[in-house]
Amino acid sequence: MQVYGGGEYPAYVIDDDTLREELLDPEEAREWCEETPDHPDAVSFWRMLGELDRALVAGERVLLDREPGTVGWASGAVRLAHVHHWREEYAEAHELLDAAEEVFATGEGAPLLAFVHQHRAKALLDEGRLEEAADAARRALALRTGRVGDGLLASSRQTLARIERALAERSTP
């Protein structure tokens, strides 16, 4: 199982079935969030801790602190979209992902398009929109293949594999 984070960030793994991040040391993550409340990644760690209200507030603050239309704003929008996804607020999640995709589609943000597609794939999976989820996961994987480190590539492969299992399960009588 691939471990993400570690070092200066709390470590986590991604569950093969739910595709949700699971912290290896929740107490460490809580301390990290409390020590660095203004760090953009605190949004993600509050979400992983199940503190969705805190994650929502932190994510909205990140967007208010960033210039709309910038790569930093769009990265924050993807993190906030993931919070909305876990809150089952899919329309809000997709709206933020659409806005981030528009920013990342041009210039310096282009390498981050995979970030949008992978998070969209996970939301679509949870919504039961499996064909759309598979398309988004394939786009993420294609954008990352040959361009990113093994960890990000592994997470894209894991996402696509999970969605393909769901598609196969649905078609099995």
Contact map, one row per residue, 1 for C-alpha under 8 A:
11100000000010000000000000000000000000000000000000000000000000000000000000000000000000000000000000000000000000000000000000000000000000000000000000000000000000000000000000000
11110000000011000000000000000000000000000000000000000000000000000000000000000000000000000000000000000000000000000000000000000000000000000000000000000010010000000000000000000
11111100001111000000000000000000000000000000000000000000000000000000000000000000000000000000000000000000000000000000000000000000000000000000000000000000000000000000000000000
01111100001110000000000000000000000000000000000000000000000000000000000000000000000000000000000000000000000000000000000000000000000000000000000000000010000000000000000000000
00111111111100000000000000000000000000000000000000000000000000000000000000000000000000000000000000000000000000000000000000000000000000000000000000000000000000000000000000000
00111111111100000000000000000000000000000000000000000000000000000000000000000000000000000000000000000000000000000000000000000000000000000000000000000000000000000000000000000
00001111111000000000000000000000000000000000000000000000000000000000000000000000000000000000000000000000000000000000000000000000000000000000000000000000000000000000000000000
00001111110000000000000000000000000000000000000000000000000000000000000000000000000000000000000000000000000000000000000000000000000000000000000000000000000000000000000000000
00001111111000000000000000001001000000000000000000000000000000000000000000000000000000000000000000000000000000000000000000000000000000000000000000000000000000000000000000000
00001111111100000000001110011001000000000000000000000000000000000000000000000000000000000000000000000000000000000000000000000000000000000000000000000000000000000000000000000
00111110111110000000001110000000000000000000000000000000000000000000000000000000000000000000000000000000000000000000000000000000000000000000000000000000000000000000000000000
00111100011111000000111110000000000000000000000000000000000000000000000000000000000000000000000000000000000000000000000000000000000000000000000000000000000000000000000000000
11110000001111100000111100000000000000000000000000000000000000000000000000000000000000000000000000000000000000000000000000000000000000000000000000000000000000000000000000000
01100000000111110011110000000000000000000000000000000000000000000000000000000000000000000000000000000000000000000000000000000000000000000000000000000000001000000000000000000
00000000000011111111110000000000000000000000000000000000000000000000000000000000000000000000000000000000000000000000000000000000000000000000000000000000000000000000000000000
00000000000001111110000000000000000000000000000000000000000000000000000000000000000000000000000000000000000000000000000000000000000000000000000000000000000001000100000000000
00000000000000111110000000000000000000000000000000000000000000000000000000000000000000000000000000000000000000000000000000000000000000000000000000000000000000000100000000000
00000000000000111111000000000000000000000000000000000000000000000000000000000000000000000000000000000000000000000000000000000000000000000000000000000000000000000000000000000
00000000000001111111100000000000000000000000000000000000000000000000000000000000000000000000000000000000000000000000000001000000000000000000000000000000000000100100000000000
00000000000001100111110000000000000000000000000100000000000000000000000000000000000000000000000000000000000000000000000000000000000000000000000000000000000000000000000000000
00000000000111100011111000000000000000000000000100000000000000000000000000000000000000000000000000000000000000000000000000000000000000000000000000000000000000000000000000000
00000000000111100001111100000000000000000000000100000000000000000000000000000000000000000000000000000000000000000000000000000000000000000000000000000000000000000000000000000
00000000011110000000111111001000000000000000000110000000000000000000000000000000000000000000000000000000000000000000000000000000000000000000000000000000000000000000000000000
00000000011110000000011111000000000000000000000000000000000000000000000000000000000000000000000000000000000000000000000000000000000000000000000000000000000000000000000000000
00000000011100000000001111111000000000000000000000000000000000000000000000000000000000000000000000000000000000000000000000000000000000000000000000000000000000000000000000000
00000000000000000000001111111100000000000000000010000000000000000000000000000000000000000000000000000000000000000000000000000000000000000000000000000000000000000000000000000
00000000000000000000000011111110000000000000000000000000000000000000000000000000000000000000000000000000000000000000000000000000000000000000000000000000000000000000000000000
00000000010000000000000011111111000000000000000000000000000000000000000000000000000000000000000000000000000000000000000000000000000000000000000000000000000000000000000000000
00000000110000000000001011111111100000000000100010000000000000000000000000000000000000000000000000000000000000000000000000000000000000000000000000000000000000000000000000000
00000000000000000000000001111111110000000000110010000000000000000000000000000000000000000000000000000000000000000000000000000000000000000000000000000000000000000000000000000
00000000000000000000000000111111111000000000000000000000000000000000000000000000000000000000000000000000000000000000000000000000000000000000000000000000000000000000000000000
00000000110000000000000000011111111100000100000000000000000000000000000000000000000000000000000000000000000000000000000000000000000000000000000000000000000000000000000000000
00000000000000000000000000001111111110000100110000000000000000000000000000000000000000000000000000000000000000000000000000000000000000000000000000000000000000000000000000000
00000000000000000000000000000111111110000000000000000000000000000000000000000000000000000000000000000000000000000000000000000000000000000000000000000000000000000000000000000
00000000000000000000000000000011111110000000000000000000000000000000000000000000000000000000000000000000000000000000000000000000000000000000000000000000000000000000000000000
00000000000000000000000000000001111111100100000000000000000000000000000000000000000000000000000000000000000000000000000000000000000000000000000000000000000000000000000000000
00000000000000000000000000000000111111100100000000000000010000000000000000000000000000000000000000000000000000000000000000000000000000000000000000000000000000000000000000000
00000000000000000000000000000000000111110100000000000000010001000000000000000000000000000000000000000000000000000000000000000000000000000000000000000000000000000000000000000
00000000000000000000000000000000000111111110000000000000000000000000000000000000000000000000000000000000000000000000000000000000000000000000000000000000000000000000000000000
00000000000000000000000000000000000001111110000000000000011001000000000000010000000000000000000000000000000000000000000000000000000000000000000000000000000000000000000000000
00000000000000000000000000000000000000111111100000000000000000000000000000000010000000000000000000000000000000000000000000000000000000000000000000000000000000000000000000000
00000000000000000000000000000001100111111111110000000010010000000000000000000000000000000000000000000000000000000000000000000000000000000000000000000000000000000000000000000
00000000000000000000000000000000000000111111111000000111011000000000000000000011001000000000000000000000000000000000000000000000000000000000000000000000000000000000000000000
00000000000000000000000000000000000000001111111100000010000000000000000000000010011000000000000000000000000000000000000000000000000000000000000000000000000000000000000000000
00000000000000000000000000001100100000001111111110000010000000000000000000000000000000000000000000000000000000000000000000000000000000000000000000000000000000000000000000000
00000000000000000000000000000100100000000111111111110110000000000000000000000000000000000000000000000000000000000000000000000000000000000000000000000000000000000000000000000
00000000000000000000000000000000000000000011111111110110000000000000000000000000001001000000000000000000000000000000000000000000000000000000000000000000000000000000000000000
00000000000000000001111000000000000000000001111111100000000000000000000000000000000000000000000000000000000000000000000000000000000000000000000000000000000000000000000000000
00000000000000000000001001001100000000000000111111100000000000000000000000000000000000000000000000000000000000000000000000000000000000000000000000000000000000000000000000000
00000000000000000000000000000000000000000000011111110000000000000000000000000000000000000000000000000000000000000000000000000000000000000000000000000000000000000000000000000
00000000000000000000000000000000000000000000011111111110000000000000000000000000000000000000000000000000000000000000000000000000000000000000000000000000000000000000000000000
00000000000000000000000000000000000000000000011001111111000000000000000000000000001001100000000000000000000000000000000000000000000000000000000000000000000000000000000000000
00000000000000000000000000000000000000000000000000111111100000000000000000000000000000000000000000000000000000000000000000000000000000000000000000000000000000000000000000000
00000000000000000000000000000000000000000010011000111111110000000000000000000000000000000000000000000000000000000000000000000000000000000000000000000000000000000000000000000
00000000000000000000000000000000000000000111111000111111111000000000000000000001001000000000000000000000000000000000000000000000000000000000000000000000000000000000000000000
00000000000000000000000000000000000000000010000000011111111100000000000000000001001100000000000000000000000000000000000000000000000000000000000000000000000000000000000000000
00000000000000000000000000000000000000000000000000001111111110000000000000000000000000000000000000000000000000000000000000000000000000000000000000000000000000000000000000000
00000000000000000000000000000000000011010110000000000111111111000000000000000000000000000000000000000000000000000000000000000000000000000000000000000000000000000000000000000
00000000000000000000000000000000000000010010000000000011111111100000000000011011000000000000000000000000000000000000000000000000000000000000000000000000000000000000000000000
00000000000000000000000000000000000000000000000000000001111111110000000000000001000000000000000000000000000000000000000000000000000000000000000000000000000000000000000000000
00000000000000000000000000000000000000000000000000000000111111111000000000000000000000000000000000000000000000000000000000000000000000000000000000000000000000000000000000000
00000000000000000000000000000000000001010000000000000000011111111100000010010000000000000000000000000000000000000000000000000000000000000000000000000000000000000000000000000
00000000000000000000000000000000000000000000000000000000001111111111000010011000000000000000000000000000000000000000000000000000000000000000000000000000000000000000000000000
00000000000000000000000000000000000000000000000000000000000111111110000000000000000000000000000000000000000000000000000000000000000000000000000000000000000000000000000000000
00000000000000000000000000000000000000000000000000000000000011111110000000000000000000000000000000000000000000000000000000000000000000000000000000000000000000000000000000000
00000000000000000000000000000000000000000000000000000000000001111111010110000000000000000000000000000000000000000000000000000000000000000000000000000000000000000000000000000
00000000000000000000000000000000000000000000000000000000000000111111110110000000000000000000000000000000000000000000000000000000000000000000000000000000000000000000000000000
00000000000000000000000000000000000000000000000000000000000000100111110011000000000000000000000000000000000000000000000000000000000000000000000000000000000000000000000000000
00000000000000000000000000000000000000000000000000000000000000000011111011000000000000000000000000000010000000000000000000000000000000000000000000000000000000000000000000000
00000000000000000000000000000000000000000000000000000000000000000111111111000000000000000000000000000010000000000000000000000000000000000000000000000000000000000000000000000
00000000000000000000000000000000000000000000000000000000000000000000111111100000000000000000000000000011000110000000000000000000000000000000000000000000000000000000000000000
00000000000000000000000000000000000000000000000000000000000000000110011111110000000000000000000000000000000000000000000000000000000000000000000000000000000000000000000000000
00000000000000000000000000000000000000000000000000000000000001100111111111111000000000000000000000010000000000000000000000000000000000000000000000000000000000000000000000000
00000000000000000000000000000000000000000000000000000000000000000001111111111100000000000000000000111011000000000000000000000000000000000000000000000000000000000000000000000
00000000000000000000000000000000000000000000000000000000000000000000001111111110000000000000000000010000000000000000000000000000000000000000000000000000000000000000000000000
00000000000000000000000000000000000000010000000000000000001001100000000111111111000000000000000000000000000000000000000000000000000000000000000000000000000000000000000000000
00000000000000000000000000000000000000000000000000000000001000100000000011111111100000000000000110110000000000000000000000000000000000000000000000000000000000000000000000000
00000000000000000000000000000000000000000000000000000000000000000000000001111111110000000000000110010000000000000011001000000000000000000000000000000000000000000000000000000
00000000000000000000000000000000000000001011000000000000001000000000000000111111111000000000000000000000000000000000000000000000000000000000000000000000000000000000000000000
00000000000000000000000000000000000000000010000000000011001100000000000000011111111100000000100100000000000000000000000000000000000000000000000000000000000000000000000000000
00000000000000000000000000000000000000000000000000000000000000000000000000001111111110000001110110000000000000000000000000000000000000000000000000000000000000000000000000000
00000000000000000000000000000000000000000001000000000000000000000000000000000111111111000000100000000000000000000000001000100000000000000000000000000000000000000000000000000
00000000000000000000000000000000000000000011001000010011000000000000000000000011111111100000100000000000000000000000000000000000000000000000000000000000000000000000000000000
00000000000000000000000000000000000000000000000000000001000000000000000000000001111111111101100000000000000000000000000000000000000000000000000000000000000000000000000000000
00000000000000000000000000000000000000000000000000000000000000000000000000000000111111111100100000000000000000000000000000100000000000000000000000000000000000000000000000000
00000000000000000000000000000000000000000000001000010000000000000000000000000000011111111000000000000000000000000000000000000000000000000000000000000000000000000000000000000
00000000000000000000000000000000000000000000000000010000000000000000000000000000001111111000000000000000000000000000000000000000000000000000000000000000000000000000000000000
00000000000000000000000000000000000000000000000000000000000000000000000000000000000111111100000000000000000000000000000000000000000000000000000000000000000000000000000000000
00000000000000000000000000000000000000000000000000000000000000000000000000000000000111111111100000000000000000000000000000000000000000000000000000000000000000000000000000000
00000000000000000000000000000000000000000000000000000000000000000000000000000000000110011111110000000000000000000000000000100010000000000000000000000000000000000000000000000
00000000000000000000000000000000000000000000000000000000000000000000000000000000000000001111111000000000000000000000000000000000000000000000000000000000000000000000000000000
00000000000000000000000000000000000000000000000000000000000000000000000000000000100100001111111100000000000000000000000000000000000000000000000000000000000000000000000000000
00000000000000000000000000000000000000000000000000000000000000000000000000000001111110001111111110000000000000000000000000100000000000000000000000000000000000000000000000000
00000000000000000000000000000000000000000000000000000000000000000000000000000000100000000111111111000000000000000000000100000000000000000000000000000000000000000000000000000
00000000000000000000000000000000000000000000000000000000000000000000000000000000000000000011111111100000000000000000000000000000000000000000000000000000000000000000000000000
00000000000000000000000000000000000000000000000000000000000000000000000000001101100000000001111111110000000000000000000000000000000000000000000000000000000000000000000000000
00000000000000000000000000000000000000000000000000000000000000000000000000001100100000000000111111111000000000000001000100000000000000000000000000000000000000000000000000000
00000000000000000000000000000000000000000000000000000000000000000000000000000000000000000000011111111100000000000000000000000000000000000000000000000000000000000000000000000
00000000000000000000000000000000000000000000000000000000000000000000000001001000000000000000001111111110000000000000000000000000000000000000000000000000000000000000000000000
00000000000000000000000000000000000000000000000000000000000000000000000011101100000000000000000111111111000000000001000000000000000000000000000000000000000000000000000000000
00000000000000000000000000000000000000000000000000000000000000000000000001000000000000000000000011111111100000001001000000000000000000000000000000000000000000000000000000000
00000000000000000000000000000000000000000000000000000000000000000000000000000000000000000000000001111111110000000000000000000000000000000000000000000000000000000000000000000
00000000000000000000000000000000000000000000000000000000000000000000111001000000000000000000000000111111110010000000000000000000000000000000000000000000000000000000000000000
00000000000000000000000000000000000000000000000000000000000000000000001001000000000000000000000000011111111111111000000000000000000000000000000000000000000000000000000000000
00000000000000000000000000000000000000000000000000000000000000000000000000000000000000000000000000001111111011001000000000000000000000000000000000000000000000000000000000000
00000000000000000000000000000000000000000000000000000000000000000000000000000000000000000000000000000111111111000000000000000000000000000000000000000000000000000000000000000
00000000000000000000000000000000000000000000000000000000000000000000000000000000000000000000000000000001111111000000000000000000000000000000000000000000000000000000000000000
00000000000000000000000000000000000000000000000000000000000000000000001000000000000000000000000000000001011111100000000000000000000000000000000000000000000000000000000000000
00000000000000000000000000000000000000000000000000000000000000000000001000000000000000000000000000000011111111111000000000000000000000000000000000000000000000000000000000000
00000000000000000000000000000000000000000000000000000000000000000000000000000000000000000000000000000001111111111000000000000000000000000000000000000000000000000000000000000
00000000000000000000000000000000000000000000000000000000000000000000000000000000000000000000000000000001000111111100000000000000000000000000001000000000000000000000000000000
00000000000000000000000000000000000000000000000000000000000000000000000000000000000000000000000000000001000011111111000000000000000000000000000000000000000000000000000000000
00000000000000000000000000000000000000000000000000000000000000000000000000000000000000000000000000001001100011111111100000000000000000000001001000000000000000000000000000000
00000000000000000000000000000000000000000000000000000000000000000000000000000000000000000000000000000000000000111111110000000000000000000011101100000000000000000000000000000
00000000000000000000000000000000000000000000000000000000000000000000000000000100000000000000000000000000000000011111111000000000000000000001000000000000000000000000000000000
00000000000000000000000000000000000000000000000000000000000000000000000000000100000000000000000010011000000000011111111100000000000000000001000000000000000000000000000000000
00000000000000000000000000000000000000000000000000000000000000000000000000000000000000000000000000000000000000001111111110000000000000011011000000000000000000000000000000000
00000000000000000000000000000000000000000000000000000000000000000000000000000000000000000000000000000000000000000111111111000000000000011001000000000000000100100000000000000
00000000000000000000000000000000000000000000000000000000000000000000000000000100010000000000000000000000000000000011111111100000000000000000000000000000000000000000000000000
00000000000000000000000000000000000000000000000000000000000000000000000000000000000000000000010010000000000000000001111111110000000010010000000000000000000000000000000000000
00000000000000000000000000000000000000000000000000000000000000000000000000000000000000000000000000000000000000000000111111111000000111111000000000000000000000100000000000000
00000000000000000010000000000000000000000000000000000000000000000000000000000000000000000000000000000000000000000000011111111100000010000000000000000000000000100000000000000
00000000000000000000000000000000000000000000000000000000000000000000000000000000010010000100100000000000000000000000001111111110000010000000000000000000000000000000000000000
00000000000000000000000000000000000000000000000000000000000000000000000000000000000000000000000000000000000000000000000111111111110110000000000000000000000000000000000000000
00000000000000000000000000000000000000000000000000000000000000000000000000000000000000000000000000000000000000000000000011111111110010000000000000000000000000000010000000000
00000000000000000000000000000000000000000000000000000000000000000000000000000000000000000000000000000000000000000000000001111111100000000000000000000000000000000000000000000
00000000000000000000000000000000000000000000000000000000000000000000000000000000000000000100000000000000000000000000000000111111100000000000000000000000000000000000000000000
00000000000000000000000000000000000000000000000000000000000000000000000000000000000000000000000000000000000000000000000000011111110000000000000000000000000000000000000000000
00000000000000000000000000000000000000000000000000000000000000000000000000000000000000000000000000000000000000000000000000011111111110000000000000000000000000000000000000000
00000000000000000000000000000000000000000000000000000000000000000000000000000000000000000000000000000000000000000000000000011001111111000000000000000000000000000010011000000
00000000000000000000000000000000000000000000000000000000000000000000000000000000000000000000000000000000000000000000000000000000111111100000000000000000000000000000001000000
00000000000000000000000000000000000000000000000000000000000000000000000000000000000000000000000000000000000000000000000010010000111111110000000000000000000000000000000000000
00000000000000000000000000000000000000000000000000000000000000000000000000000000000000000000000000000000000000000000000111111000111111111000000000000000000000000010000000000
00000000000000000000000000000000000000000000000000000000000000000000000000000000000000000000000000000000000000000000000010000000011111111100000000000000000000010011000000000
00000000000000000000000000000000000000000000000000000000000000000000000000000000000000000000000000000000000000000000000010000000001111111110000000000000000000000000000000000
00000000000000000000000000000000000000000000000000000000000000000000000000000000000000000000000000000000000000000000110110000000000111111111000000000000000000000000000000000
00000000000000000000000000000000000000000000000000000000000000000000000000000000000000000000000000000000000000000000110010000000000011111111100000000000000100110000000000000
00000000000000000000000000000000000000000000000000000000000000000000000000000000000000000000000000000000000000000000000000000000000001111111110000000000000000010000000000000
00000000000000000000000000000000000000000000000000000000000000000000000000000000000000000000000000000000000000000100100000000000000000111111111000000000000000000000000000000
00000000000000000000000000000000000000000000000000000000000000000000000000000000000000000000000000000000000000001111110000000000000000011111111100000000000100000000000000000
00000000000000000000000000000000000000000000000000000000000000000000000000000000000000000000000000000000000000000100000000000000000000001111111110000000100110010000000000000
00000000000000000000000000000000000000000000000000000000000000000000000000000000000000000000000000000000000000000000000000000000000000000111111110000000000000000000000000000
00000000000000000000000000000000000000000000000000000000000000000000000000000000000000000000000000000000000000101100000000000000000000000011111110100000000000000000000000000
00000000000000000000000000000000000000000000000000000000000000000000000000000000000000000000000000000000000000000100000000000000000000000001111111110001100100000000000000000
00000000000000000000000000000000000000000000000000000000000000000000000000000000000000000000000000000000000000000000000000000000000000000000111111110000100000000000000000000
00000000000000000000000000000000000000000000000000000000000000000000000000000000000000000000000000000000000000000000000000000000000000000000000111110000000000000000000000000
00000000000000000000000000000000000000000000000000000000000000000000000000000000000000000000000000000000000000000000000000000000000000000000001111111000000000000000000000000
00000000000000000000000000000000000000000000000000000000000000000000000000000000000000000000000000000000000000000000000000000000000000000000000111111101100000000000000000000
00000000000000000000000000000000000000000000000000000000000000000000000000000000000000000000000000000000000000000000000000000000000000000000000000111111100000000000000000000
00000000000000000000000000000000000000000000000000000000000000000000000000000000000000000000000000000000000000000000000000000000000000000000000000011111110000000000000000000
01010000000000000000000000000000000000000000000000000000000000000000000000000000000000000000000000000000000000000000000000000000000000000000000000001111111000000000000000000
00000000000000000000000000000000000000000000000000000000000000000000000000000000000000000000000000000000000000000000000000000000000000000000000100011111111100000000000000000
00000000000000000000000000000000000000000000000000000000000000000000000000000000000000000000000000000000000000000000000000000000000000000000100110011111111110000000000000000
01000000000000000000000000000000000000000000000000000000000000000000000000000000000000000000000000000000000000000000000000000000000000000000000000000111111111000000000000000
00000000000001000000000000000000000000000000000000000000000000000000000000000000000000000000000000000000000000000000000000000000000000000000000000000011111111100000000000000
00000000000000000000000000000000000000000000000000000000000000000000000000000000000000000000000000000000000000000000010000000000000000001001100100000001111111110000000000000
00000000000000000000000000000000000000000000000000000000000000000000000000000000000000000000000000000000000000000000000000000000000000000000100000000000111111111000000000000
00000000000000010000000000000000000000000000000000000000000000000000000000000000000000000000000000000000000000000000000000000000000000000000000000000000011111111100000000000
00000000000000000010000000000000000000000000000000000000000000000000000000000000000000000000000000000000000000000000010011000000000000001000000000000000001111111110000000000
00000000000000000000000000000000000000000000000000000000000000000000000000000000000000000000000000000000000000000000000000000000000001001100100000000000000111111111000000000
00000000000000000000000000000000000000000000000000000000000000000000000000000000000000000000000000000000000000000000000000000000000000000000000000000000000011111111100000000
00000000000000011010000000000000000000000000000000000000000000000000000000000000000000000000000000000000000000000000000000000000000000000000000000000000000001111111110000000
00000000000000000000000000000000000000000000000000000000000000000000000000000000000000000000000000000000000000000000000000001000010011000000000000000000000000111111111000000
00000000000000000000000000000000000000000000000000000000000000000000000000000000000000000000000000000000000000000000000000000000000001000000000000000000000000011111111100000
00000000000000000000000000000000000000000000000000000000000000000000000000000000000000000000000000000000000000000000000000000000000000000000000000000000000000001111111110000
00000000000000000000000000000000000000000000000000000000000000000000000000000000000000000000000000000000000000000000000000000000010000000000000000000000000000000111111111000
00000000000000000000000000000000000000000000000000000000000000000000000000000000000000000000000000000000000000000000000000000000011000000000000000000000000000000011111111100
00000000000000000000000000000000000000000000000000000000000000000000000000000000000000000000000000000000000000000000000000000000000000000000000000000000000000000001111111110
00000000000000000000000000000000000000000000000000000000000000000000000000000000000000000000000000000000000000000000000000000000000000000000000000000000000000000000111111110
00000000000000000000000000000000000000000000000000000000000000000000000000000000000000000000000000000000000000000000000000000000000000000000000000000000000000000000011111111
00000000000000000000000000000000000000000000000000000000000000000000000000000000000000000000000000000000000000000000000000000000000000000000000000000000000000000000001111111
00000000000000000000000000000000000000000000000000000000000000000000000000000000000000000000000000000000000000000000000000000000000000000000000000000000000000000000000111111
00000000000000000000000000000000000000000000000000000000000000000000000000000000000000000000000000000000000000000000000000000000000000000000000000000000000000000000000001111
